[in-house]
Amino acid sequence: MKAVALRERLIEHAMDGLLREISLDRANGLLGKTCIHPSHVLPVHALSVVSHEEFSDAKDILRPERGGGGVLRSAYTNKMNEVKPHRAWAERTLLRAEVFGVANADIGFVELLAAGLTE
């Protein structure tokens, strides 16, 4: 499903406001969401799935040999991860992965949302 068609379907199902709210919650450190309608479960779950990149970074940060701290390049080579400051984030990310799962490397939130939208 193309991005424009997906966006139209989300608007049609009044999900655009919910997606914005979930994104703002995550930006503010809130990871949970109460669903008041069954149609909200899919978008909340899809945006809670841990991306492959997040999972990879979290696993690297929490490797036992990293316990002393330091800085390491992300396996995706797009950032540097600091072991001590990012430790709490990595632990929360792995907990989220246990609950919501980890997306494959080539799957993003758009694909997860599109796969679950049905008429």
CYANA upper distance limits for C-alpha pairs under 8 A (distance plus 0.5 A):
  1 MET  CA      5 ALA  CA      6.97
  1 MET  CA      6 LEU  CA      6.75
  1 MET  CA    114 ALA  CA      6.91
  2 LYS  CA      6 LEU  CA      6.62
  3 ALA  CA      7 ARG  CA      6.56
  3 ALA  CA    110 VAL  CA      8.13
  4 VAL  CA      8 GLU  CA      6.74
  5 ALA  CA      9 ARG  CA      6.76
  6 LEU  CA     10 LEU  CA      6.67
  6 LEU  CA    114 ALA  CA      6.91
  7 ARG  CA     11 ILE  CA      6.71
  7 ARG  CA     16 ASP  CA      8.37
  8 GLU  CA     12 GLU  CA      6.49
  9 ARG  CA     13 HIS  CA      6.66
 10 LEU  CA     14 ALA  CA      6.58
 10 LEU  CA     15 MET  CA      5.47
 10 LEU  CA     16 ASP  CA      6.22
 11 ILE  CA     15 MET  CA      6.31
 11 ILE  CA     16 ASP  CA      5.98
 14 ALA  CA     18 LEU  CA      8.31
 15 MET  CA     19 LEU  CA      6.68
 15 MET  CA     40 HIS  CA      8.32
 15 MET  CA     43 PRO  CA      8.42
 16 ASP  CA     20 ARG  CA      6.73
 17 GLY  CA     21 GLU  CA      6.65
 18 LEU  CA     22 ILE  CA      6.66
 18 LEU  CA     40 HIS  CA      8.28
 18 LEU  CA     43 PRO  CA      8.50
 19 LEU  CA     23 SER  CA      6.67
 19 LEU  CA     43 PRO  CA      7.45
 19 LEU  CA     44 VAL  CA      8.30
 20 ARG  CA     24 LEU  CA      6.68
 21 GLU  CA     25 ASP  CA      6.60
 22 ILE  CA     26 ARG  CA      6.73
 22 ILE  CA     33 LYS  CA      8.10
 22 ILE  CA     44 VAL  CA      7.63
 22 ILE  CA     47 LEU  CA      8.03
 23 SER  CA     27 ALA  CA      6.71
 24 LEU  CA     28 ASN  CA      6.76
 25 ASP  CA     29 GLY  CA      6.81
 25 ASP  CA     30 LEU  CA      5.43
 25 ASP  CA     31 LEU  CA      7.32
 26 ARG  CA     30 LEU  CA      5.64
 26 ARG  CA     31 LEU  CA      6.27
 31 LEU  CA     48 SER  CA      8.10
 33 LYS  CA     44 VAL  CA      7.54
 35 CYS  CA     40 HIS  CA      6.17
 35 CYS  CA     41 VAL  CA      6.71
 35 CYS  CA     44 VAL  CA      8.39
 36 ILE  CA     40 HIS  CA      7.69
 37 HIS  CA     41 VAL  CA      7.99
 39 SER  CA     43 PRO  CA      8.48
 40 HIS  CA     44 VAL  CA      6.71
 41 VAL  CA     45 HIS  CA      6.44
 42 LEU  CA     46 ALA  CA      6.41
 42 LEU  CA    113 LEU  CA      7.79
 42 LEU  CA    116 GLY  CA      7.17
 43 PRO  CA     47 LEU  CA      6.60
 43 PRO  CA    113 LEU  CA      6.81
 44 VAL  CA     48 SER  CA      6.73
 45 HIS  CA     49 VAL  CA      6.92
 45 HIS  CA    100 PHE  CA      7.32
 46 ALA  CA    109 PHE  CA      6.73
 46 ALA  CA    112 LEU  CA      6.21
 46 ALA  CA    113 LEU  CA      6.59
 47 LEU  CA    109 PHE  CA      6.72
 48 SER  CA     96 ARG  CA      7.90
 48 SER  CA    100 PHE  CA      6.75
 49 VAL  CA     96 ARG  CA      7.89
 49 VAL  CA     97 ALA  CA      7.19
 49 VAL  CA    100 PHE  CA      5.47
 49 VAL  CA    101 GLY  CA      6.02
 49 VAL  CA    102 VAL  CA      6.27
 49 VAL  CA    103 ALA  CA      7.07
 50 VAL  CA     54 GLU  CA      6.79
 50 VAL  CA     55 PHE  CA      6.87
 50 VAL  CA     93 THR  CA      7.59
 50 VAL  CA     96 ARG  CA      7.33
 50 VAL  CA     97 ALA  CA      6.04
 50 VAL  CA    100 PHE  CA      7.60
 50 VAL  CA    101 GLY  CA      6.77
 50 VAL  CA    102 VAL  CA      5.23
 50 VAL  CA    103 ALA  CA      6.71
 51 SER  CA     55 PHE  CA      6.74
 51 SER  CA    102 VAL  CA      6.29
 51 SER  CA    103 ALA  CA      5.66
 51 SER  CA    104 ASN  CA      7.94
 51 SER  CA    105 ALA  CA      7.99
 51 SER  CA    107 ILE  CA      8.41
 51 SER  CA    108 GLY  CA      7.38
 52 HIS  CA     56 SER  CA      6.55
 52 HIS  CA    102 VAL  CA      6.57
 52 HIS  CA    103 ALA  CA      5.98
 52 HIS  CA    104 ASN  CA      6.32
 52 HIS  CA    105 ALA  CA      5.57
 53 GLU  CA     57 ASP  CA      6.69
 53 GLU  CA     75 ALA  CA      8.48
 53 GLU  CA     76 TYR  CA      7.37
 53 GLU  CA    105 ALA  CA      7.76
 54 GLU  CA     58 ALA  CA      6.57
 54 GLU  CA     93 THR  CA      7.79
 55 PHE  CA     59 LYS  CA      6.62
 55 PHE  CA     93 THR  CA      7.46
 55 PHE  CA     94 LEU  CA      7.40
 55 PHE  CA     97 ALA  CA      8.01
 55 PHE  CA    102 VAL  CA      7.53
 56 SER  CA     60 ASP  CA      6.75
 56 SER  CA     74 SER  CA      8.47
 56 SER  CA     75 ALA  CA      7.50
 57 ASP  CA     61 ILE  CA      6.66
 57 ASP  CA     74 SER  CA      6.56
 57 ASP  CA     75 ALA  CA      7.57
 57 ASP  CA     81 ASN  CA      7.99
 57 ASP  CA     90 ALA  CA      7.99
 58 ALA  CA     62 LEU  CA      6.75
 58 ALA  CA     87 ARG  CA      8.37
 58 ALA  CA     89 TRP  CA      8.11
 58 ALA  CA     90 ALA  CA      4.75
 58 ALA  CA     91 GLU  CA      7.62
 58 ALA  CA     93 THR  CA      7.11
 58 ALA  CA     94 LEU  CA      7.35
 59 LYS  CA     63 ARG  CA      6.76
 59 LYS  CA     90 ALA  CA      7.72
 59 LYS  CA     94 LEU  CA      8.30
 60 ASP  CA     66 ARG  CA      8.48
 61 ILE  CA     66 ARG  CA      6.98
 61 ILE  CA     81 ASN  CA      7.76
 61 ILE  CA     82 GLU  CA      8.15
 61 ILE  CA     83 VAL  CA      5.79
 61 ILE  CA     86 HIS  CA      7.75
 61 ILE  CA     87 ARG  CA      6.98
 61 ILE  CA     90 ALA  CA      7.20
 62 LEU  CA     66 ARG  CA      7.05
 62 LEU  CA     67 GLY  CA      7.84
 62 LEU  CA     83 VAL  CA      8.12
 62 LEU  CA     87 ARG  CA      7.25
 62 LEU  CA     90 ALA  CA      7.40
 62 LEU  CA     91 GLU  CA      8.13
 63 ARG  CA     67 GLY  CA      7.78
 66 ARG  CA     70 GLY  CA      7.75
 66 ARG  CA     83 VAL  CA      7.14
 67 GLY  CA     83 VAL  CA      8.02
 67 GLY  CA     84 LYS  CA      8.34
 68 GLY  CA     84 LYS  CA      8.42
 69 GLY  CA     82 GLU  CA      7.67
 69 GLY  CA     83 VAL  CA      5.40
 69 GLY  CA     84 LYS  CA      5.75
 70 GLY  CA     82 GLU  CA      6.43
 70 GLY  CA     83 VAL  CA      6.13
 70 GLY  CA     84 LYS  CA      7.82
 71 VAL  CA     80 MET  CA      7.01
 71 VAL  CA     81 ASN  CA      6.11
 71 VAL  CA     82 GLU  CA      4.94
 71 VAL  CA     83 VAL  CA      6.53
 72 LEU  CA     80 MET  CA      6.10
 72 LEU  CA     81 ASN  CA      5.85
 72 LEU  CA     82 GLU  CA      7.04
 72 LEU  CA     83 VAL  CA      8.09
 73 ARG  CA     77 THR  CA      6.53
 73 ARG  CA     78 ASN  CA      8.30
 73 ARG  CA     79 LYS  CA      6.66
 73 ARG  CA     80 MET  CA      5.03
 73 ARG  CA     81 ASN  CA      6.67
 74 SER  CA     78 ASN  CA      6.90
 74 SER  CA     79 LYS  CA      6.08
 74 SER  CA     80 MET  CA      6.23
 74 SER  CA     81 ASN  CA      6.90
 81 ASN  CA     86 HIS  CA      7.40
 82 GLU  CA     86 HIS  CA      6.30
 83 VAL  CA     87 ARG  CA      6.32
 86 HIS  CA     90 ALA  CA      6.65
 87 ARG  CA     91 GLU  CA      6.73
 88 ALA  CA     92 ARG  CA      6.78
 89 TRP  CA     93 THR  CA      6.54
 90 ALA  CA     94 LEU  CA      6.77
 91 GLU  CA     95 LEU  CA      6.89
 92 ARG  CA     96 ARG  CA      6.68
 93 THR  CA     97 ALA  CA      6.65
 94 LEU  CA     98 GLU  CA      6.82
 95 LEU  CA     99 VAL  CA      7.11
 96 ARG  CA    100 PHE  CA      6.42
 96 ARG  CA    101 GLY  CA      7.82
 97 ALA  CA    101 GLY  CA      4.99
 97 ALA  CA    102 VAL  CA      6.11
103 ALA  CA    107 ILE  CA      6.34
103 ALA  CA    108 GLY  CA      7.50
107 ILE  CA    111 GLU  CA      6.57
107 ILE  CA    112 LEU  CA      7.77
108 GLY  CA    112 LEU  CA      6.97
109 PHE  CA    113 LEU  CA      6.57
110 VAL  CA    114 ALA  CA      6.52
111 GLU  CA    115 ALA  CA      6.48
112 LEU  CA    116 GLY  CA      7.05
113 LEU  CA    117 LEU  CA      6.88
